[in-house]
Amino acid sequence: KLDSIIYYERYVVIQPGILEDKVEENDLLTEDEYLELLGSIPKENQQLEDSDPDKFIAKMGAEAILDLLQRINLDKLANQLRHSASTETSQQRKNEALKRLQVVEAFRNSKHINKPEWMIMKVIPVIPPELRPLVPLDGGRFATSDLNDLYRRVIIRNNRLKRLIDIKAPEVILRNEKRMLQEAVDSLFDNSRKSSAIKTESNRPLKSLSDSLKGKQGRFRQNLLGKRVDYSARSVIVVGPELKMHECGLPKDMAAELYKPFIIRKLIERGIVKTVKSAKKIVDRKEPVVYDILEYVMKGHPVLLNRAPTLHRLGIQAFQPKLIEGKAVQLHPLACTAFNADFDGDQMAIHLPLGNEAILEAQLLMLSSHNILNPANGAPITIPSQDMVLGLYYITKIRPGAKGEGMIFYGEEEAIIAYNEGKVDIHALVKVVVDDVDEDGNPIRKMHETTVGRVITNECIPKEVGYINELLSKKSLRDIIGKVMKKCGIARTAQYLDDIKDLGYKMAFKGGLSFNLEDIIIPPEKEDLIREGYAQVDQIMENYNMGFITYNERYNQIIDTWTHINSKLSNILMKRLAEDDQGFNSVYMMLDSGARGSREQIRQLSGMRGLMAKPQK
């Protein structure tokens, strides 16, 4: 309806006047109906003032809408809408009334500061030229912004309309020109809304004002919510096993570029150079003095590391940079879980906080060693994985009958000395008097039946936690880290994590655990089980062919048979693996410690591939 008024297709009755019995306010009339009504009333009626209640007024175009909005009595309309919302039986009409009432109330609440007729624009704002630039191309031509074209069309049509009004052109021609002006203004504001969008020679719709605001590439999301920043870098990550929890390895060249302004300032302060220009040259030449200053500038000035996609707050963490050679950034292995990073070619972005407040926040709140817990569930997120777990599992495992089994030591030091002297094996079950805590948490000395490996791992554990005399796996490590966190706080936990990381790597290396073909044991029962499976399937097929069972029953029974055989074989296989080499089978240790692999994978390696999904049933 609104379009037909705006585009000069219909008249709208603004004031019925003496034709109250024939038409009502807001009625739409065609050209013929309007002329017929006009012919049925005296000529003098049209010469009356617009304010005269007897005058019949009907108009078309945006002027008609403006007149209608000026005549709205908001208080009266609000009462009418309230009445219809309370008495209306149809839910749809009730919702419509409430929606309109909301808008009316918004106007009324603004205490007449806003008027409804102001929704119709009489002048068009022109955006600054920087936002619609003319770009010179090679060859003396110019590329212009689409907005300039859209504004030009409005100006041309407006000037033509002005001239037509001046020469008193017929109403039909004026009306057509006004409609064209309206369309030009529409496409300036929103060219994508209409199907008849204005296009370039290459058939591309012109980009209007609303197109440059909305969407991902629009002004808000592209330029206001997300900005490109200086003082940032990006590189491939590699593992830094010797780093501390709060450190990251930053390549020298990258650091020199990131901290450039700080280095320049220090060069001038120390009187090495006089001007910024000469300082820049020294930095670009990478002179030795630059790296001395860089070491000084980097102290207490952390960098932020971010890995895309940043799915939770631990996707960005602060680290204290440490200068390294090469071009790849080194990342602490325990920070990988939080970033969901691995070292198969992942890249990370580095940002440098500049303001004092930003630096302080990065140090106090965002430092990696302060973000040990997962914000989603409060469980520790920095848990040793893979090699570290395997190393810790290996040295806390007991081997029956190992050298020195049954020996008794008066303290941890004596046990470790005996191990270093080769008198006792790291896996041998021995008795040692160690530091422990009683039920109330008071420190005591107590004899434990343990291994030298467990004594060594307990050296890393804070004394307040007590003596942990168990086989360390990924699951038990998570519990221990949680316990250390509760008892000793964040700083001590970070220290503990670094210690067990170093110990884990060292012991995994010493243990020499690797994946051997001999470790993949094929249980002797496998052939019998598979024969049994085939026999059962043959029996089921026979029953089906005889017509004793339906197709679906046959299908389900065969699947059940193989599922049963599969799980039976899995259990036998796991038992065999656990018994092999007194439980020191490499493949089994990787699985049991939680370092890598699952029962399913090992079943498929040593047992059978099992049921496979058929593309069609």
C-alpha positions as CSV (number, residue, x, y, z in Angstrom):
1,K,0.0,0.0,0.0
2,L,2.7,2.4,1.0
3,D,4.7,1.7,-2.2
4,S,1.6,2.5,-4.4
5,I,1.3,5.9,-2.7
6,I,5.0,6.7,-2.8
7,Y,5.4,5.7,-6.4
8,Y,2.4,7.8,-7.6
9,E,0.1,4.9,-8.4
10,R,-2.7,5.6,-5.9
11,Y,-4.1,8.7,-4.2
12,V,-4.6,8.5,-0.4
13,V,-7.5,10.4,1.3
14,I,-6.0,12.8,3.8
15,Q,-9.2,14.5,4.7
16,P,-12.7,13.3,3.5
17,G,-14.3,16.7,4.0
18,I,-17.8,16.8,2.5
19,L,-17.4,13.3,1.1
20,E,-17.4,11.7,4.5
21,D,-20.2,9.3,3.5
22,K,-18.3,8.1,0.4
23,V,-14.7,7.8,1.6
24,E,-12.7,7.6,4.8
25,E,-9.3,8.9,5.9
26,N,-6.4,6.8,4.6
27,D,-8.5,5.2,1.8
28,L,-6.6,4.5,-1.4
29,L,-8.1,5.8,-4.7
30,T,-7.1,5.1,-8.3
31,E,-6.7,8.0,-10.8
32,D,-10.2,7.4,-12.2
33,E,-11.9,7.2,-8.8
34,Y,-10.2,10.4,-7.7
35,L,-11.3,12.3,-10.8
36,E,-14.8,11.0,-10.4
37,L,-15.0,12.1,-6.7
38,L,-13.5,15.5,-7.7
39,G,-16.2,15.9,-10.4
40,S,-19.0,15.1,-7.9
41,I,-18.1,18.1,-5.5
42,P,-18.4,21.8,-6.2
43,K,-15.3,23.6,-7.7
44,E,-15.3,26.0,-4.7
45,N,-14.5,23.1,-2.4
46,Q,-10.9,22.9,-3.8
47,Q,-10.3,26.6,-3.3
48,L,-10.9,26.4,0.5
49,E,-7.9,26.5,3.0
50,D,-6.4,23.1,3.8
51,S,-7.3,23.7,7.5
52,D,-11.0,23.9,6.6
53,P,-12.6,20.6,7.8
54,D,-15.0,20.6,4.8
55,K,-12.3,20.5,2.2
56,F,-11.7,17.1,0.4
57,I,-8.0,16.4,0.3
58,A,-6.3,13.4,-1.5
59,K,-2.7,13.4,-2.6
60,M,0.0,10.9,-3.8
61,G,3.7,10.6,-3.3
62,A,5.8,11.2,-0.2
63,E,4.1,14.6,0.4
64,A,0.9,12.7,1.1
65,I,2.6,10.5,3.7
66,L,4.1,13.7,5.3
67,D,0.6,15.3,5.5
68,L,-0.8,12.1,7.1
69,L,2.0,12.0,9.7
70,Q,1.6,15.7,10.6
71,R,-2.1,15.1,11.2
72,I,-1.6,12.1,13.7
73,N,-2.9,12.7,17.2
74,L,-0.6,10.4,19.2
75,D,-2.7,10.5,22.4
76,K,-5.9,9.7,20.6
77,L,-4.2,6.9,18.6
78,A,-2.7,5.4,21.7
79,N,-6.1,5.2,23.3
80,Q,-7.6,3.6,20.2
81,L,-4.9,1.0,20.0
82,R,-5.2,0.2,23.7
83,H,-8.9,-0.3,23.3
84,S,-8.5,-2.6,20.3
85,A,-5.7,-4.6,22.0
86,S,-8.0,-5.3,25.0
87,T,-11.2,-6.0,23.0
88,E,-9.7,-7.8,20.0
89,T,-10.5,-11.5,19.8
90,S,-8.0,-12.4,16.9
91,Q,-4.5,-13.0,18.3
92,Q,-2.9,-11.7,15.1
93,R,-4.8,-8.4,15.1
94,K,-4.1,-8.0,18.9
95,N,-0.3,-8.5,18.2
96,E,-0.4,-5.9,15.4
97,A,-2.2,-3.4,17.7
98,L,0.4,-3.9,20.5
99,K,3.3,-3.5,18.0
100,R,1.9,-0.2,16.8
101,L,1.2,0.9,20.3
102,Q,4.9,0.3,21.2
103,V,5.9,2.7,18.4
104,V,3.3,5.3,19.4
105,E,4.3,5.1,23.0
106,A,8.0,5.6,22.1
107,F,7.0,8.9,20.3
108,R,4.9,10.0,23.3
109,N,7.6,9.2,25.8
110,S,10.0,11.4,23.9
111,K,7.9,14.4,25.2
112,H,7.3,15.8,21.6
113,I,11.1,16.1,21.1
114,N,10.6,13.6,18.2
115,K,7.7,14.1,15.7
116,P,6.4,11.4,13.4
117,E,6.6,13.6,10.3
118,W,10.4,13.8,10.8
119,M,10.5,10.2,9.5
120,I,10.1,11.7,6.0
121,M,13.3,13.3,4.8
122,K,13.2,16.7,3.0
123,V,16.9,16.9,2.7
124,I,19.5,14.2,2.1
125,P,22.8,14.1,4.1
126,V,25.9,13.7,2.0
127,I,28.6,11.6,3.6
128,P,32.2,12.9,3.7
129,P,34.3,12.6,0.5
130,E,36.9,10.4,2.3
131,L,34.3,7.7,2.5
132,R,33.5,7.8,-1.2
133,P,36.9,8.6,-2.8
134,L,37.9,9.2,-6.4
135,V,40.9,7.0,-7.1
136,P,43.2,8.0,-10.1
137,L,44.0,5.0,-12.3
138,D,46.9,4.7,-14.8
139,G,46.1,6.5,-18.0
140,G,44.5,9.6,-16.5
141,R,41.1,8.0,-15.7
142,F,39.4,7.9,-12.4
143,A,37.7,5.1,-10.5
144,T,34.8,6.4,-8.4
145,S,32.9,5.0,-5.5
146,D,29.4,3.6,-6.2
147,L,28.0,6.2,-3.8
148,N,29.1,9.0,-6.0
149,D,27.1,7.6,-8.9
150,L,24.0,7.2,-6.7
151,Y,24.3,10.7,-5.4
152,R,24.8,12.0,-8.9
153,R,21.6,10.4,-10.1
154,V,19.7,12.0,-7.2
155,I,21.2,15.5,-8.0
156,I,20.4,15.1,-11.8
157,R,16.8,14.1,-11.2
158,N,16.3,16.8,-8.5
159,N,17.6,19.5,-10.8
160,R,15.4,18.3,-13.7
161,L,12.4,18.3,-11.4
162,K,13.2,21.8,-10.3
163,R,13.4,23.0,-13.9
164,L,10.1,21.2,-14.8
165,I,8.4,22.9,-11.8
166,D,9.8,26.3,-12.9
167,I,8.4,25.9,-16.5
168,K,5.1,24.7,-15.0
169,A,5.1,21.3,-16.8
170,P,1.9,19.2,-16.8
171,E,1.1,17.2,-13.6
172,V,1.7,13.8,-15.4
173,I,5.3,14.7,-16.3
174,L,6.0,16.1,-12.8
175,R,4.6,13.0,-11.3
176,N,6.8,10.8,-13.4
177,E,9.9,12.9,-12.5
178,K,9.0,12.8,-8.8
179,R,8.7,9.0,-9.0
180,M,12.1,8.7,-10.6
181,L,13.6,11.0,-7.9
182,Q,12.0,8.8,-5.2
183,E,13.6,5.7,-6.8
184,A,17.0,7.4,-7.0
185,V,16.8,8.2,-3.3
186,D,15.7,4.7,-2.5
187,S,18.6,3.1,-4.3
188,L,21.0,5.6,-2.6
189,F,19.8,4.3,0.8
190,D,19.3,0.7,0.1
191,N,20.0,-0.6,-3.4
192,S,19.9,-4.3,-2.5
193,R,16.3,-4.3,-1.3
194,K,14.6,-3.9,-4.6
195,S,14.7,-6.4,-7.4
196,S,15.3,-3.5,-9.9
197,A,18.6,-2.5,-8.3
198,I,20.7,0.0,-10.2
199,K,23.6,-1.9,-11.8
200,T,26.9,-1.0,-13.4
201,E,27.9,-1.8,-17.1
202,S,29.2,-5.1,-15.8
203,N,25.8,-6.0,-14.3
204,R,27.0,-5.5,-10.7
205,P,24.5,-3.9,-8.3
206,L,25.9,-0.6,-7.0
207,K,26.9,-0.5,-3.3
208,S,24.5,1.8,-1.4
209,L,24.7,3.4,2.0
210,S,23.2,0.5,3.9
211,D,25.3,-2.1,2.0
212,S,28.4,-0.3,3.3
213,L,27.1,-0.6,6.9
214,K,25.7,-4.1,7.1
215,G,27.2,-7.5,7.2
216,K,30.6,-8.8,7.9
217,Q,32.4,-6.4,5.5
218,G,30.3,-3.5,6.7
219,R,31.5,-0.4,8.6
220,F,30.6,-1.8,12.1
221,R,32.0,-5.3,11.9
222,Q,35.0,-4.7,9.7
223,N,36.2,-1.3,10.9
224,L,34.7,-0.6,14.3
225,L,34.6,-3.9,16.1
226,G,37.7,-5.3,14.5
227,K,40.8,-3.3,13.5
228,R,44.1,-4.2,12.0
229,V,46.8,-3.5,14.5
230,D,50.5,-2.5,14.5
231,Y,52.9,-4.3,16.8
232,S,51.7,-7.8,15.8
233,A,53.5,-10.7,14.1
234,R,52.6,-14.2,12.9
235,S,54.6,-17.3,12.5
236,V,54.7,-21.1,12.6
237,I,54.9,-22.6,16.1
238,V,57.4,-25.3,17.2
239,V,57.6,-27.0,20.6
240,G,59.8,-25.4,23.3
241,P,60.3,-28.2,25.8
242,E,62.9,-26.3,27.9
243,L,60.7,-23.2,28.4
244,K,59.1,-22.3,31.7
245,M,55.3,-22.3,32.0
246,H,55.1,-18.5,31.5
247,E,57.6,-18.3,28.6
248,C,57.5,-18.4,24.9
249,G,60.4,-18.4,22.4
250,L,60.4,-15.3,20.2
251,P,62.6,-15.1,17.1
252,K,65.2,-12.3,17.3
253,D,64.3,-10.5,14.1
254,M,60.6,-10.6,15.0
255,A,61.3,-9.2,18.5
256,A,63.5,-6.4,17.1
257,E,60.6,-5.3,14.8
258,L,57.9,-5.7,17.5
259,Y,59.8,-3.7,20.2
260,K,61.2,-1.2,17.7
261,P,59.8,2.0,19.2
262,F,61.0,0.9,22.7
263,I,64.5,0.1,21.4
264,I,64.6,3.5,19.6
265,R,63.7,5.3,22.8
266,K,66.4,3.5,24.8
267,L,69.0,4.2,22.1
268,I,68.3,7.9,22.3
269,E,68.1,7.9,26.1
270,R,71.5,6.2,26.4
271,G,73.0,8.8,24.0
272,I,74.0,6.2,21.4
273,V,72.2,8.2,18.7
274,K,70.7,11.6,18.5
275,T,67.7,11.3,16.1
276,V,64.9,8.8,15.6
277,K,66.0,8.4,12.0
278,S,69.5,7.2,12.8
279,A,68.1,5.0,15.6
280,K,65.9,3.3,13.0
281,K,68.9,2.7,10.8
282,I,70.7,1.0,13.7
283,V,67.7,-1.3,14.4
284,D,67.3,-2.2,10.7
285,R,71.0,-3.0,10.5
286,K,70.5,-5.4,13.5
287,E,73.7,-4.2,15.3
288,P,74.7,-6.1,18.4
289,V,73.8,-3.1,20.7
290,V,70.1,-3.6,19.6
291,Y,69.9,-7.1,21.1
292,D,71.4,-5.9,24.4
293,I,68.8,-3.2,24.6
294,L,66.1,-5.7,23.4
295,E,66.9,-8.0,26.3
296,Y,66.4,-5.1,28.7
297,V,63.2,-3.8,27.1
298,M,61.6,-7.2,27.0
299,K,61.9,-7.7,30.8
300,G,58.4,-7.4,32.3
301,H,56.9,-6.7,29.0
302,P,54.9,-9.8,28.0
303,V,53.5,-10.6,24.5
304,L,50.0,-12.1,23.8
305,L,49.8,-15.3,21.8
306,N,46.6,-16.1,19.9
307,R,45.7,-19.2,17.9
308,A,42.7,-19.0,15.6
309,P,40.0,-20.0,16.1
310,T,39.7,-18.3,19.5
311,L,36.9,-20.4,20.8
312,H,37.3,-19.6,24.5
313,R,39.2,-17.1,26.6
314,L,42.3,-19.3,26.8
315,G,42.7,-18.9,23.0
316,I,44.7,-15.7,23.9
317,Q,47.3,-15.9,26.6
318,A,50.3,-13.8,27.7
319,F,53.9,-15.1,27.8
320,Q,57.2,-13.6,28.8
321,P,59.2,-13.7,25.5
322,K,62.7,-15.3,25.4
323,L,64.9,-14.5,22.4
324,I,65.7,-17.5,20.1
325,E,67.4,-18.0,16.8
326,G,65.4,-19.0,13.7
327,K,62.0,-17.8,12.5
328,A,59.5,-20.0,14.3
329,V,57.8,-19.2,17.6
330,Q,58.4,-21.7,20.4
331,L,55.4,-22.7,22.5
332,H,55.4,-24.4,25.9
333,P,54.1,-28.0,25.4
334,L,51.6,-27.7,28.3
335,A,49.9,-24.6,26.8
336,C,48.9,-26.7,23.7
337,T,45.7,-28.1,25.2
338,A,44.3,-24.6,25.9
339,F,45.1,-23.3,22.4
340,N,44.2,-26.7,20.8
341,A,47.6,-26.4,19.1
342,D,49.8,-29.0,17.6
343,F,53.1,-28.7,15.7
344,D,52.1,-30.0,12.3
345,G,52.3,-26.5,10.8
346,D,50.0,-24.5,13.0
347,Q,50.5,-20.7,13.0
348,M,50.0,-18.3,15.8
349,A,49.6,-14.5,16.0
350,I,51.6,-12.4,18.5
351,H,50.5,-9.1,19.8
352,L,52.4,-6.6,21.9
353,P,50.4,-4.8,24.7
354,L,51.6,-1.2,24.7
355,G,49.9,0.8,27.5
356,N,51.1,0.3,31.1
357,E,47.6,-0.8,32.1
358,A,47.6,-3.4,29.3
359,I,51.0,-4.7,30.3
360,L,49.9,-5.0,33.9
361,E,46.7,-6.8,33.0
362,A,48.6,-9.2,30.7
363,Q,51.0,-10.0,33.6
364,L,48.4,-10.4,36.3
365,L,45.5,-11.9,34.5
366,M,46.5,-13.4,31.2
367,L,49.9,-14.9,32.0
368,S,49.8,-18.6,30.9
369,S,50.9,-19.8,34.4
370,H,47.8,-18.1,35.9
371,N,45.5,-19.9,33.5
372,I,45.8,-23.5,34.7
373,L,42.1,-24.1,35.1
374,N,39.6,-24.5,32.3
375,P,36.9,-21.8,32.6
376,A,34.3,-24.2,31.3
377,N,34.4,-26.6,34.2
378,G,37.1,-25.6,36.7
379,A,39.3,-28.7,36.0
380,P,43.0,-28.3,35.3
381,I,43.5,-27.7,31.5
382,T,47.3,-27.8,31.5
383,I,47.8,-31.5,31.9
384,P,50.9,-33.4,30.7
385,S,50.2,-35.4,27.6
386,Q,51.8,-37.9,25.3
387,D,55.6,-38.2,25.9
388,M,55.4,-36.6,29.4
389,V,52.7,-39.0,30.6
390,L,54.5,-41.9,29.1
391,G,57.7,-41.0,30.9
392,L,56.0,-40.5,34.3
393,Y,54.0,-43.8,33.8
394,Y,57.2,-45.7,32.9
395,I,59.1,-44.7,36.1
396,T,56.2,-45.2,38.5
397,K,55.5,-48.7,37.2
398,I,56.5,-51.8,39.3
399,R,58.4,-54.6,37.7
400,P,58.2,-57.8,39.9
401,G,61.6,-59.4,40.5
402,A,63.6,-56.4,39.5
403,K,67.2,-55.9,40.8
404,G,67.2,-54.7,44.5
405,E,63.6,-55.8,45.2
406,G,62.8,-55.8,49.0
407,M,65.7,-53.4,50.0
408,I,64.9,-51.0,52.8
409,F,66.1,-47.3,52.8
410,Y,66.0,-44.8,55.6
411,G,65.3,-41.9,53.3
412,E,64.7,-40.6,49.8
413,E,68.3,-39.6,49.3
414,E,69.7,-43.1,50.1
415,A,67.2,-44.7,47.7
416,I,68.3,-42.3,44.9
417,I,72.0,-42.8,45.6
418,A,71.5,-46.6,45.5
419,Y,69.8,-46.2,42.1
420,N,72.5,-44.0,40.8
421,E,75.1,-46.5,42.0
422,G,73.3,-49.3,40.1
423,K,72.4,-51.2,43.3
424,V,68.6,-51.0,42.7
425,D,66.4,-50.9,39.6
426,I,64.1,-47.9,39.2
427,H,61.1,-50.3,39.0
428,A,62.0,-52.5,41.9
429,L,59.6,-52.6,44.9
430,V,61.5,-51.3,47.9
431,K,60.7,-49.9,51.3
432,V,61.6,-46.3,51.9
433,V,60.9,-43.9,54.8
434,V,59.5,-40.8,53.2
435,D,58.0,-37.4,54.0
436,D,54.2,-37.7,54.1
437,V,51.2,-36.0,55.8
438,D,48.7,-37.5,58.2
439,E,44.9,-37.2,57.9
440,D,45.0,-33.7,59.4
441,G,47.6,-32.6,56.9
442,N,50.5,-32.5,59.4
443,P,53.9,-33.5,58.1
444,I,55.2,-36.9,59.2
445,R,57.9,-39.5,58.2
446,K,56.4,-42.8,57.2
447,M,57.6,-46.0,55.6
448,H,56.1,-46.8,52.2
449,E,56.4,-49.8,50.0
450,T,57.3,-48.0,46.8
451,T,59.7,-47.8,43.9
452,V,62.7,-45.5,43.3
453,G,60.9,-44.1,40.3
454,R,58.0,-43.0,42.6
455,V,60.5,-41.5,45.1
456,I,61.9,-39.4,42.2
457,T,58.5,-38.2,41.0
458,N,57.5,-37.3,44.6
459,E,60.5,-34.9,44.7
460,C,58.6,-32.6,42.4
461,I,55.4,-32.8,44.4
462,P,54.9,-30.1,47.2
463,K,55.3,-31.5,50.7
464,E,51.8,-30.3,51.7
465,V,50.2,-32.8,49.3
466,G,51.8,-35.8,50.9
467,Y,53.4,-38.9,49.3
468,I,51.8,-40.0,46.1
469,N,52.4,-43.8,45.9
470,E,50.6,-44.8,42.7
471,L,51.1,-45.5,39.0
472,L,50.8,-42.1,37.2
473,S,48.5,-42.0,34.2
474,K,46.9,-39.0,32.5
475,K,43.8,-39.3,34.7
476,S,45.7,-39.5,38.0
477,L,47.9,-36.6,37.0
478,R,44.8,-34.4,36.5
479,D,43.7,-35.3,40.1
480,I,47.1,-34.6,41.5
481,I,47.4,-31.2,39.7
482,G,43.9,-30.3,41.1
483,K,45.1,-31.3,44.6
484,V,48.4,-29.3,44.3
485,M,46.3,-26.3,43.1
486,K,44.0,-26.4,46.1
487,K,46.7,-26.9,48.7
488,C,49.5,-24.7,47.3
489,G,48.1,-22.1,45.0
490,I,48.8,-21.1,41.4
491,A,52.5,-20.2,41.5
492,R,53.5,-23.5,43.1
493,T,51.3,-25.5,40.7
494,A,53.0,-23.8,37.7
495,Q,56.4,-24.8,39.2
496,Y,55.2,-28.4,39.7
497,L,53.9,-28.6,36.2
498,D,57.3,-27.5,34.8
499,D,59.1,-30.0,37.0
500,I,57.0,-33.0,35.9
501,K,57.2,-31.9,32.3
502,D,61.0,-32.0,32.5
503,L,61.0,-35.3,34.4
504,G,58.4,-36.8,32.0
505,Y,60.4,-36.0,28.9
506,K,63.7,-37.1,30.5
507,M,62.3,-40.4,31.6
508,A,60.5,-41.1,28.3
509,F,63.8,-40.6,26.6
510,K,65.6,-42.8,29.1
511,G,63.0,-45.5,28.9
512,G,63.4,-45.7,25.1
513,L,59.8,-46.6,24.6
514,S,58.9,-47.0,21.0
515,F,56.4,-48.8,18.8
516,N,57.8,-52.2,17.8
517,L,56.3,-54.9,15.6
518,E,57.0,-57.4,18.4
519,D,54.8,-55.4,20.8
520,I,51.8,-56.0,18.6
521,I,50.8,-59.4,19.9
522,I,48.3,-61.5,17.9
523,P,46.5,-63.7,20.5
524,P,46.7,-67.5,19.6
525,E,42.9,-67.7,20.2
526,K,42.2,-65.4,17.3
527,E,41.9,-68.1,14.6
528,D,39.6,-70.2,16.7
529,L,37.3,-67.2,17.5
530,I,37.1,-66.2,13.9
531,R,36.3,-69.8,12.9
532,E,33.6,-69.8,15.5
533,G,32.2,-66.6,14.1
534,Y,32.1,-67.9,10.5
535,A,30.4,-71.1,11.8
536,Q,27.7,-69.1,13.5
537,V,27.2,-66.9,10.5
538,D,26.8,-70.1,8.2
539,Q,24.2,-71.4,10.6
540,I,22.3,-68.1,10.5
541,M,22.4,-68.1,6.7
542,E,21.1,-71.6,6.6
543,N,18.2,-70.7,8.9
544,Y,17.5,-67.7,6.5
545,N,17.7,-69.8,3.4
546,M,15.3,-72.4,5.0
547,G,12.9,-69.5,5.7
548,F,13.1,-69.8,9.5
549,I,14.1,-66.2,10.0
550,T,13.4,-62.9,8.1
551,Y,15.9,-60.8,6.3
552,N,16.1,-58.2,9.2
553,E,16.6,-60.9,11.8
554,R,19.4,-62.5,9.7
555,Y,21.0,-59.1,9.4
556,N,20.8,-58.3,13.1
557,Q,22.0,-61.8,14.2
558,I,25.1,-61.6,11.9
559,I,26.0,-58.2,13.4
560,D,25.4,-59.5,16.9
561,T,27.6,-62.5,16.2
562,W,30.6,-60.4,15.0
563,T,30.1,-57.8,17.8
564,H,30.3,-60.6,20.4
565,I,33.4,-62.2,18.8
566,N,35.0,-58.8,18.5
567,S,34.6,-57.9,22.2
568,K,35.7,-61.4,23.3
569,L,38.9,-61.0,21.2
570,S,39.4,-57.5,22.6
571,N,39.3,-58.8,26.2
572,I,41.7,-61.7,25.4
573,L,44.1,-59.3,23.6
574,M,44.2,-56.8,26.4
575,K,44.9,-59.5,28.9
576,R,47.7,-60.9,26.8
577,L,49.2,-57.3,26.3
578,A,49.0,-56.6,30.1
579,E,50.9,-59.9,30.8
580,D,53.5,-59.4,28.1
581,D,57.0,-58.4,29.4
582,Q,55.5,-58.0,33.0
583,G,53.2,-55.2,31.7
584,F,56.1,-53.3,30.1
585,N,54.9,-53.8,26.5
586,S,55.4,-50.4,24.8
587,V,52.0,-50.5,23.0
588,Y,50.2,-51.5,26.2
589,M,52.0,-48.7,28.2
590,M,51.0,-46.1,25.7
591,L,47.4,-47.2,25.9
592,D,47.3,-47.7,29.7
593,S,49.0,-44.4,30.6
594,G,46.5,-42.5,28.4
595,A,49.5,-41.1,26.4
596,R,48.1,-42.2,23.0
597,G,45.8,-44.7,21.4
598,S,42.6,-46.4,22.4
599,R,41.4,-50.0,22.9
600,E,39.7,-49.8,19.5
601,Q,42.9,-48.9,17.7
602,I,44.9,-51.7,19.4
603,R,42.1,-54.2,18.7
604,Q,42.3,-53.3,15.0
605,L,46.1,-53.6,15.1
606,S,46.4,-57.0,16.8
607,G,42.9,-58.5,16.8
608,M,40.6,-57.9,13.9
609,R,39.3,-55.0,11.9
610,G,35.8,-56.0,12.8
611,L,32.5,-54.8,11.4
612,M,32.7,-52.1,8.7
613,A,29.8,-49.8,7.7
614,K,28.4,-50.9,4.4
615,P,27.4,-48.0,2.2
616,Q,24.0,-49.6,1.6
617,K,22.2,-52.0,3.8
